[in-house]
């Protein structure tokens, strides 16, 4: 059985404020414990990437790299 995929709306993506890192992707950074972060990204079709660690800039770069790798496949 196929699952129907619907394009996410702006309202559904409001929790992802970083919108200028990769075209078509929306990211957010959450501090899950003191000094430890989770970066999550999602596109309008629901594809996701995430990384966890202590350096938010590095995590954002790794997510960007993951997205680029995903879109080239």
C-alpha positions as CSV (number, residue, x, y, z in Angstrom):
1,X,0.0,0.0,0.0
2,X,1.4,3.4,-1.0
3,X,1.5,6.2,1.5
4,X,0.4,9.5,0.1
5,X,2.9,12.3,0.6
6,X,1.6,15.9,0.9
7,X,3.6,19.0,0.7
8,X,4.1,20.7,4.1
9,X,2.7,24.1,4.6
10,X,4.4,27.2,6.0
11,X,2.4,26.7,9.2
12,X,3.7,23.2,9.6
13,X,7.3,24.4,9.1
14,X,7.0,27.4,11.5
15,X,9.2,25.5,14.1
16,X,12.1,25.5,11.7
17,X,13.4,29.1,11.6
18,X,16.7,28.6,9.7
19,X,15.6,28.9,6.1
20,X,18.7,30.3,4.3
21,X,21.2,27.5,4.7
22,X,20.0,25.2,1.9
23,X,17.4,26.2,-0.7
24,X,14.1,24.4,0.1
25,X,15.1,23.2,3.5
26,X,14.1,24.4,7.0
27,X,16.3,23.8,10.0
28,X,16.3,24.3,13.8
29,X,18.7,24.0,16.6
30,X,17.5,22.7,20.0
31,X,19.6,22.5,23.2
32,X,18.7,19.0,24.5
33,X,20.9,19.3,27.6
34,X,23.4,21.9,28.8
35,X,25.9,22.5,25.9
36,X,24.5,19.5,23.8
37,X,22.5,20.3,20.7
38,X,20.3,18.6,18.1
39,X,20.1,20.2,14.7
40,X,17.1,19.0,12.6
41,X,16.2,19.8,9.0
42,X,13.1,19.1,7.0
43,X,12.0,19.9,3.4
44,X,8.5,20.5,2.2
45,X,8.1,16.8,1.3
46,X,8.9,15.6,4.8
47,X,12.5,14.3,4.2
48,X,14.6,14.9,7.3
49,X,18.2,15.1,8.5
50,X,19.5,15.5,12.0
51,X,22.8,15.6,13.9
52,X,23.7,15.9,17.6
53,X,26.7,17.3,19.3
54,X,28.3,20.3,21.0
55,X,29.2,22.6,18.1
56,X,26.2,24.1,16.5
57,X,28.1,25.5,13.5
58,X,29.7,22.2,12.8
59,X,26.3,20.4,13.1
60,X,24.7,22.8,10.7
61,X,27.5,22.2,8.2
62,X,27.1,18.4,8.6
63,X,23.4,18.7,8.0
64,X,24.0,20.8,4.9
65,X,26.4,18.2,3.7
66,X,23.9,15.4,4.4
67,X,21.2,17.3,2.5
68,X,23.5,17.9,-0.5
69,X,24.4,14.2,-0.5
70,X,20.8,13.2,-0.3
71,X,19.7,15.4,-3.2
72,X,22.5,14.2,-5.5
73,X,21.4,10.6,-5.1
